[in-house]
């Protein structure tokens, strides 16, 4: 099977791991990364994810379709974006991120007939700093998931989130965002949550370091493999898994 996975969100998806520290932990030969917003010299969870997921899943190859923007709140990822809404979280300068993501996914896959397995999402720190953005997080997250599925014409696309965990002293509304993420995972179909406790970070206590990014990717891979049991069983996927 030829598969693809979306990776999106903010800075801990964009990545603060140092490429020079990877050593032999290179991207597997069967994996290919398409990053719309790469950070020179840095990486996110894609390396750990590709390594671990290809160990678990019998795939012919795996495309990683990535678009992540540091400091972006969910208000910057709204399908019906407006500068006024984005300004609630000081995000108006970023422009509309959501249509860029959808265009990127469609541009990369084209008519390749790939099985789009999931969207991996690591985001929420920015919303945790603003009372209104945090209060709206569950509603905005539900809308994001719904719109991605609609616009990619895949109603049961798996959505896997990393549980946001910056230092609460600097992110006053963190508990509200974390509760919203947990609620979405409990109540929405085909949505799951990855624990981020214990991941190592840089001195800023916000961004995951090289080891933390690799482990985050492995946790995403193990959760997705658990979410999609047909991958391990080797059962043939139906046409509804094919990106149109």
Helices and strands as residue ranges (DSSP letters): E 2-9, H 11-14, E 17-18, G 19-21, E 31-35, E 42-43, H 46-56, E 61-68, G 74-77, H 83-86, G 87-89, G 92-94, H 98-109, E 115-122, G 127-129, H 131-135, H 137-151, E 158-162, H 174-187, E 191-194, H 210-227, H 229-233, G 239-241
